[in-house]
Amino acid sequence: MRALRTVTRVLSRTVLNLASLVVLALALAMLVPGVLGYERYVITGASMSGTFEKGTLAIESEVPVADLAVGDVITYLPPPDSGLTGLVTHRVLSVEPSETGPVFRTQGDANADPDPWTFQLPGPTQARLEYAVPHLGWVFIALSDPQTRQLVIGVPAAAIALRCLVEVVQVLRRPRTRAGRPAGTASRTRGSVPAA
């Protein structure tokens, strides 16, 4: 019986430690890029397949629009008349000068044709791809679902709370002496001499 309790205790601590490490890794993946000045985007479509598959985490840095060149991969919001309402991550195909600033055309690496729109970027800077981490974006896709997010946060929190409760109950169930100390602990009174 005692061996079973020991195995259960070791197993529960191991699972708790692994869950804590997973949560810490997720927190770091979410926080570190922002602290270092990077933005992160998740590739959710297939237009860049072959280069970046769906579920890739794109880590991008803000650069001046004037520094963008043909071949750069950028994440931007297409013009309103494009019919798209979400961000697009595509490669810059051409940059044409104009009186109001550079005009861009992009294309997804997996698309046969360039995007049917041209556009100007609204601000002085633009997010440009620096690093791509395959598959890590699936974590962010999963966490965008509220139920999954509650599960990922709730289960480790419940495990930690349960472990704390078990430890409190164990302390409260230990036999006590008349002085209120758990049995087996020595108390030293003034003027007493420790036993040899």
N, C-alpha and C positions, 0 to 999 in steps of 0.2 A: 504494500500500500504506500509506504514511504517513497519507494522508487518511482511509482506512478506519479505521485505528487511532485517529485523533483523533475521528472521528465516534462510534466505539464507546465511547471513553472518556467523551465528553460525554453520550452517551445513557445509559450506565450510571450516571454521577453524577446525572443528572436523575431517573432512575427511583429511585435510592437516596434522593435528597432528598425526592421525592414520597412514597415509602413511609414515610420518617421523619416527615414532616409528618402523614400519616394516623394513624400510631401515636401521635404526640404529641396530636393532636386527640381521639383516642379516650381516651387517658389523662386528658386534661383534662376531657372529658365525664363520666368516671367519678369523678374526684376532686374537682373544683371544687364541685359541689353539697354534698357532705358537709362540705367545709371551711367553706362558708358557712352551715352549719346546716340544710341542706335534706335531705330524703329523696327518693329517686327510685323511681318505680314504672313499669312498662311495662303499657300497656293491651293485654291479650291476648284479650279477648272482644269481642262485638259489642253488648253491652247499653248502651253509651254512644254508639253510632254516631249520626252527625248532629252530635254535639258533639265527641267524641273518637273517631277511627277506630282500629281495631286497629293497633298499632305506634307509637302516640303515647307519648311519654315524659312522665309526669306528675311534676312537681317540686312537692313538698309541704313545708310547714313544720309543726312541732309547735305546737299552740295549746292553751290550757286547754279542757277539755271544756265548761265553762260558757260559753265564747265561741262555740260552734258554733250556727249558726242555720239555719233553713229556707232551702234554696237552695245551701248549701255542698256541695262535692263532697269526700267523704272516702274514704280507703282503709282498710278494716278487715277483720277476720276475722269472718264471720257466726257466729251461735251454733251449738253442736255439733248441735242438733236440726234445723238447716237442711238438712243433707245435703251442704253444701259444705265442702271442706277447705282451699281456697285463699283468698287475699285478694280482696276485691271493691272496685271503685271505683264508687260510686254517689252520687247526689245525696240530701241530707237532705230528706225529704218532710214529716216532722213531728217535733216534740220535745215530749214530754209530761212534766211534772214527776211525780216519785214520791218516796216516803219515802227510797228508797235512791239517788236521783239521777235524772237525765234518762233517759227511755226514747225511743229513736230508731226511726224507720221510714224506709227509703230506697227509692229506685226508680232503675233505669237509665233514662236519657233515651229510649232506643229501645224500652223495654218498655211494653206497654199497661197493665200493672197494677203496683201497688207490690209490693215484696218481701214474701213471705208471712210474714215474721218481724218481731218487734220485738226490740230488744236494748239492753243497757246497755254502755257502754264500760268496760273493766277498769281503766284507769289514769287519772291526773289530766290527761293530755294526749292529743291525737289528731292524726294527720297530716291536714292540710287542703290541698287543691289551691291552689297559688299561680300556677303557670305550666304550660302544656302545649306541648310541642314535637312537632309532627307528624313522623312517619316516623323520628325518631331512635331510637325504641324498637326498631326492627328490628335495629339494631346490637347491642343488648343481647340480643335474642332469638337472634341468630346466635352471639354469644359464649357463650351458655349451653350450646351444643353443644361438647363437648371437642375434637372433631376440627377444627371451625372455629377454635376458640381457638388450637389448636396451629399451624394454618396461618397465622393472622394474626400470631402472635408468631414462629413459626419461620421463615417466609420472609424477613421483614426481617432477622432475626438472622443467617440463613445468608448473605444478600446482603452484610451488613456484614462478616461473617467472611471471605467470599470476596474482597471488595475489599481487606481488610487483608492477606490471604495474597498477592494479586497484587502489592501494593506491596512486601511483604517480598521476594518473588522478584525483582522488578525491581531492588531495591537490591543484592541478593546477586549478580545477574548482571552488574552494571556492572564494566567492566575496572578492575583495581587497579594502582597503581604499586608500586614496591618498598617505599615507606614504609607501604603498607597503605591509602592513601587512594584514593578513586575517581579515575580518570583525569580530567584536566581541572581539578582543584582545585589551587590554588596553596598551597604551604606556606611559611611565613615562618620563617626560622631567626634565631637571635640575631645581631645585628650586620649582617644583610643589609639592603640598601637596595632598596626597591621599584623596579621598572623604570619609566622615564619614558615 
